[in-house]
Structures are given as structure tokens and as C-alpha cells.
């Protein structure tokens, strides 16, 4: 390729020649003037056969090095064998690129892509088998299921000539096709693409409506989401559905009589076609073209795009004010629409797709001579004569300032964009990741090397091979070339108002007949159980006047949303804005966009913590996405904050929800008053009767055998590890503070994890607390085995286990007996209170008002303490049913499996504190682990986190972690100790005193001496008169911070949320000062680092405010 042509090796590596393949049966095409070779054949013809459908790498490629030849100045050079082997995976099936026997046409704009002959059932079946085999392999699905699916496809193809791909097959094909796209530099994001399935859309009006939905969803207020929308597949004997535009958003180009052009010259053909269809533009430089859609056997129709769907960015320069006078602008998002998709023998000809811009794309759009050609005007304003000699470099100077204007303009508008150096670095990471996965990387050198500072990019010096590999996106020919336009221009009679009216009519006739009781579906997503608890309370309240069903999002089919009457979501947010694990798949189903929720009513209650920047973000996503899919919001989104307490917010929201529902359904005043009564205190006598009976377990049932080792571990199937070390890390302890290193023995061939991942620990309550509770309850046989048997009635709650258990086990392992009681639990307590005064007090607290919040903050009672405060006589079965389940505690993994095979380490602070009422309390998990003896069995499971090292070990990193925030950072330097050519690593650690809590000091010192840590700064907050924190140390090393960032470095911050906020502000100050930019620009700079995953945090709340790290 060009890089080799420009830099041929001085001593070519000897290689045995491969005989040339048979002559290409395709006719010769005249070479592109800019890309022809003087003689010889395309270097890649030696590697691939020229079969017009699929070609296989020659068999000898499996046996040894495969020489690939490059031609330069009529001399043949050989790509070193190790590069050839990296370029192409041995079992990769490919289609030939557009190279000829005697010419290389790699620099052509349009290639002759090999697509599928869908009229040949044998071809369809062959490609279906190849794709499904790959799909089932990469998705790790069974061969048995693959065989079943292939039989289904075979029968469908035999009957109809084609087959309908499942959503999962289509979705993954879209992503893999992006992975295979040789001209795309940003493929590192391939697995994150969102796929919207619109294959059942049949009219041009519906296609346009879906295009608008795509524009709105993908634009996302500037935080762009890579998205593809797939319309109907191509059918034999029918013209395919088409979008004429090359991109959904394009500026018109008006050719003038003198040959000049107003607007974008690249769109003259599309502009004239739209005009022939009846569209009339305003004739300015930046007129937005309409979208032209043509469905099978129908005339083409044009649709004007409403302004609210178009995000534009005005171009200004941080230094030159005259840039604004030039009134340059561009769209915020590139929506490519003239591409098709071929996958598994099926072709889609209408698949609009978007990513986000690379800055140099826009500088070419505005600067290239065949586009807006603004470089001469910019050069003149810079004081450089564009008519001067080429040696004046006026083009380079003008282009540099244009690029310098584009990036800040997008950042100022908070619109996603990437510079070409960052994009190139991302491609190198993608290149390495794909080869590590055993896959080849089709790559078009001509397109991938950035047009600016080409040789400064690593891509310029990278040897690449280009081939066409399916699934693949392919460009479509412009349909207007052969279209029979009407003789007279006509205006489109399709309007958004008409679409809206049609939607209302469809909704009217699509509404199903209701049962006598209105139907309400309550969905919840929870990580710790809070959302489920609120969902169950909500369901009990609604059950007084509606038919209510409660379901975990994990077990709910999102397709059923279209049939629901009212949907109410109660959802927690995990970490920095993610969905809980049980909500991941539900979120994906919402995002795919094939749901039509018109006629569905909804409301959302989100739970989260204001300690995190993205407070209750998953609830916010559900609220906005449900509306985007057509559902009608009946009550505003409410967000409960676990820091100040969610109870009062929930009460207000549920009261507002009741009023909205009563208005919607016209309930009687008696129903309204009854609902308010239920909301306040009483939920009926059934709330005080257990739906389960405690029965002795049969002897054989009590012996539960554990299953074989599993490759997937989770809360319901934990891995049992063995404690092998429990060490104190503090140098001085007075009994009040303790920081422990916990070492667990595991089989790392079975339990898979990486540095930076989290380890879920299923803790146990303290034995003395359990015994105190057993004594209070006067349990006679605490170690006898029992089972919970349903009474037969309907229950909104699920038992904590369906297996035999002892009462001691229940209170030790399964149930939460340390967290302060919630209002609904106090309501149950009030019913069984021994003293009338206690009953009244408990009923008041059960209202969940400010009185309750103050009481909880003061007492923070455990269950035994609650029994002491309010003596009650409650049935044991009911207590077991009403108590919340023990929640998993997550810790950052503190070791590398490379350095400590078959071990996993945790670093944790042991939580002990006095409540305002003077009671000594203990963190559940930290004390369970701190008190564990050698040989103790600990139930654990790993959970993947994005807090991971860069794929390139040479990438410089900054590690910030005071106190136990050092935990994952320790795993990082241990991991890098076993990697080659690692980059610099700067550690910023903080603690109280060098003589007290400088944990892992010897390890840090050794890492510094051996070069694993290139820099170490330690902040001691109590060793001097003035307190020093990690933020102060970062300010002292501002030059080092900038050096790391300038070298594409990554920053990792771990610790409590308060510290994390302070550290982020410090980085903003450093960036603002060193780059001499405004505070607003420094915020945008940090946002870009976060989006690029170069600024990563592992944050937890303060110990006394959240139990996640207890």
C-alpha cells in the first residue's frame, strides 16, 4: 500500500514466491488517474483468489508464513511474514476487493463491491450458514441451537427463497459489518452500536417518521449515540426501498449559469433531483436538502426536515473573531444514508447509519476545492496571499486554523467530535484488540490515514491489507440517475400534521378493550433491593383499584410493552449512571427502537445518590425513552436520593400518581379516599398475615448438593473461595481503625476477572447479633431445617430462598438485620406492638414523614435494637417474609491474577462507628471479612467494570487513590509488571500519617525503584500543621499531568465520592491554567476525556452514608 511504496525496506525479507492466481474473470476497468500503477499487479491478488462471491486464503496460509508482495518503482518487496499473519486471520472468509490484474484501484472513491446474489437459494443458504456459524461462535451459543436454527433457515429458504433474520442476528450483523468496514477509523466502538429494527415499515411516510426518530435519538442533545436503522430487506423481483440522499442531513448545491456553485458542490445532483420532484430551496449556502424516499413500486417522495431535528454547529475561532463573520456552519452529526447491508445471504438497501465527526472531515468539507473551497478566503484573512508561490504554504496555514476552529466550536456546543490523532490512537487499540481476538482487520490505508499531518499518525506507518468481508456495508448507486421524473414540478402533500393525525387515528383503532379493572404493570430494576421494595409497596397501593402485576425487568419481555395499558417503572442507578445488571437487556430492547408505545401510559420513579454526577440517570433514561417511543407520561419523573432519604419523595410521587390515575380513569370519590388511606398507613389485614407457612424440611431435602463448577458466577450462583490471609495494613492501630488485606484462594481458570473489576461478596451477619435476635424471638430449634411453603394465596413478595434452611442460617446469611427499618416494616411492627403507646408511635413513624427521617438518623437501629425499643409479638413466618434480603457488597479487586495466580486480594477499611444515640455499630461485610479466620469459606462472584487499563501497555497513566482507594491501583501496577514496554505510571496517594496508615508502602517503594511507578506523590493530611491532600500534590505536578494527557494518557481515580469531586475540579484547574482556556472550555475538555474513557473513576459513597462498601 502507499505507506510501503513511500518507504520500501532497504533489505527485503526473502520469501518463496506464490504463483499468480487465475486471471480475473471480471472485465478490466480503466484505472483511476490518481491510483494506477505503471505495471505489475495489485499486491493483494497474491493473497486472495478472484472468485466473485467468496474467496479463501490459500491452504498453505494455514501451514506457515504467507508472503504478501508490495510493488514500488517496478520492484517487488515482501511484507514481513509476522505482519502478514497479523493482517489476516487464517480462517477468514473474504470477498475480493476491487483490484485488477494489472492495476490497483484502491484510491478510487467508489469500489465495485461484491454483494449477494439473493436470487440464488444455494448462495443464500451458503452465506446464511457462514454467518450463523460465526454468530453462534462469537455469542458462545451451542452447536445444537445452531443446528436447529439452520434447519429453520433451510426450510424457510426452500419455501420462500429467503429468510427473516431474528433481531439478535440482525443487530450483531450490523455491529460486525461496522467491525469489517475497511474505511472506518472509529471501529473500536463497533460493539456499542445501537440497532433500530424498522423492517416492518412499509410506507414512505413511516420511513420518514423513523428517520426523524433516528435523528433525535442519535443526536441525543449532542452526546451522540452511534446508531443504525434497518428497513425492509430486499426481495427478489421487487425494487428495493431506498433513501436517495447520501446523508440524511446535507446542504444543497445550486449550480449557477456561469458554472459557479452556491452551497455544497458535492450535492448538485441530489439538489437538482429534489427540485425536479417539486422541492424549492432558498438558494443560500446552507440550505438543508429534503429527504427523498422511494418505496417498492411507488414514486419517490420528498420530506422537509423540521428544524428541531437538525443540530448545527456555528464555526468560530478561539483567536480570530473574523471566523464568525464568515458564517460557516455544519451539521453536528453525520447520518450516512446511501449504504446497504449484506449479511448471511440477506440484503438491506436502506440502512441509515451515524457515528460522529472527526475534525478533519469537516475541514475538508469546508476547505476542499471541490467542496466549499474556503481555504483561499481564510488564507487572505490570515494575511497570506493564496495567489503567491506554493512554497508559502498558504493551504497548510489556512487548513490548520480551520481545524483549530472546528474542534473548539463543537466542544463549545457540547457536541461529540474527535480529533484525528485521538481517532488514530483508537484505531491502533482496535487493531491490537482484533488481532488478540484472532480476527483480521480489513483496512483501506488511503482512507484511514488522516488528511492532515498524515506521517505524524501511526496509521501512516502501519502495513495494512484491504479486502471485503461479510457482513458488510456497501454504497448504493444514486437512484435519481435513472428515475422517470414528472414533467411538471409538484409540491409534496405529505406533512407532519398529517402524520400526527394518522397516528391519532391508528391509536384510536389499535386500543384494546379493557377489562373491568384497569391494568397496571409495575417494572423494577434493582442492584441492592431498594427498587424492588418500592415497587412492591406501589403494587399493594394500586391493587386497591386496579389489576396490578409486578415484574423484574430482567424477566420481562419488552415486546409486551406495546400491549400494556399503564406501565410504571421503579429503577435504581448503578455507579456513575449505568443501569442495574438486571436492567441491561431491557434497556437494549428499548434502545433498538422497534417498539411502538402509542396508547401506553407511563410514569417513572428513579432511585440514586446525589453523591454521583449522573444522579438517578437510569430512571431519567427510562422516562425520556418511553416518551420517544410514543408512550404518554401521566406523571412527572421523580428522583429519590438515598443520601437524604427517598421515603418522602416516594410519598409525594405516589400521591401525585394517584391523582393522575384518578383523573385518567374517573374514579369515585370513595375510591380516591380509600387510596389515600392505603397510602398513609393501612394496607389491609392481609399485610399482617404471612403468605407462607414455616414447615420442617424432609430429611433428604435438607441435604442440598452443590452443582459442578460453572463458567458464569453471579449472586444466585456464587463461587466459594477460601480465605488464606487476613492482614492488618495499618502501622499503628488503637482499636478504632483497621484496614485489612484479604487474600482468597480461587481457581483463576474458572473464576475469570481482570484488574479493576469488582468482586461481589455475600457477607454474613455477626454471630453475636444473630444469637441476640434468636434469644429475643425465643427460637427453640435455631439449627433445625425448615422450608417456606406458600399458603396458596397470591403474594407480591418472593421468599428469600426456596431451599431448606435453618433459622440461624436465615438470619446469618440471607436476611438484613442491621439496616434501619423502612416505613412499611414499621407498619407491620405497629400491628403487633405490645404497648398501645408504642403502637401509636410506630404508626406515626410508618407514615415516612420528616419525623421518620429524623428518628432513623438518630437511632439507626438494628433489628434486635428495634425489638428493644418497641417490644412486639410477631409471627416468625411473617418476620422472615417482611425482612429485606441481605445485599451483596462490592469491592474493587486489589491484585493481578498474573502476579498472584489462583488468588484474589481485597483492600478494605473496617467500618465501626457510634450512632448519635450512642450505640456501637459495625459494617456487615467489612467486619465479616476482618473477623474471618484462615480457611473460612467466602461466597463471591466477579463483576466486570470499565475501570480497566489501556489496551496498549505503553500508554502513560496517572493513578489517584487515597486510603483504600489504592485497591484497584495496586492491581494495575502488578499487572503492568508482567507486560512489556509499559509507559510511565504516576501514583498520587493520600493518608493521614506516614507512621500510621501509609498502606503498601514497601510495595510502592519497590515499584518506584523498579520503574513500574515512574513517579510517586504521597499526601499526609496530619503530618504537618497544614493539611495536605492528593489535590495539592496534583497541583504541584501540573506539568506532569499535562505531559501525560498530551501523550494520550489515561487517568484513574478511586475513592469516596467527595474526594473524587475534588480531584476532578483539580484536574479542571490544571487544564485551564496550562492550556490558557476558560473554565467552560476546561469542563468540556474533561467531558471529552470521560467520553473517550481516558478519565475513569471507581467511586463509592462515604462509609456512614452508604452500605455499598460496608
NORZIKA-V713324 format. One record per helix or strand. SS is the DSSP state (hx for helix, st for strand). FROM is the first residue (numbers start at 1). TO is the last residue. If there is no record, write none. Layout:
BEGIN
SS:FROM:TO + SS:FROM:TO
END
This chain:
BEGIN
hx:2:6 + hx:43:46 + st:55:56 + hx:59:62 + st:68:72 + st:75:79 + hx:81:87 + st:93:95 + hx:121:138 + hx:143:160 + hx:167:180 + hx:187:192 + st:194:197 + hx:204:222 + st:227:230 + st:233:233 + st:242:243 + st:247:247 + st:251:251 + st:253:255 + st:261:263 + hx:265:276 + st:288:288 + st:291:294 + st:301:303 + hx:307:309 + st:312:314 + hx:322:325 + st:329:331 + st:335:336 + st:339:343 + st:346:348 + st:353:354 + st:357:358 + hx:359:367 + hx:375:381 + hx:390:392 + hx:394:412 + st:417:418 + hx:420:436 + hx:445:448 + hx:454:456 + hx:458:461 + st:468:468 + st:472:475 + hx:479:482 + hx:496:510 + st:519:525 + hx:530:542 + st:547:552 + hx:553:555 + hx:558:563 + st:566:574 + st:578:579 + hx:581:591 + st:601:608 + hx:617:628 + st:632:633 + st:638:641 + hx:647:665 + hx:669:680 + hx:685:688 + st:692:696 + st:714:714 + st:717:717 + st:719:728 + st:739:745 + st:758:762 + hx:767:777 + st:785:790 + st:805:806 + hx:807:814 + st:815:815 + hx:823:831 + st:833:833 + hx:836:845 + hx:850:859 + hx:863:869 + st:872:872 + hx:876:882 + st:885:885 + st:889:893 + st:903:909 + st:912:914 + st:920:922 + hx:924:930 + st:937:943 + st:957:960 + hx:963:976 + st:985:991 + hx:1001:1009 + st:1015:1020 + hx:1030:1036 + hx:1038:1046 + st:1050:1056 + hx:1057:1075 + hx:1079:1091 + st:1095:1100
END
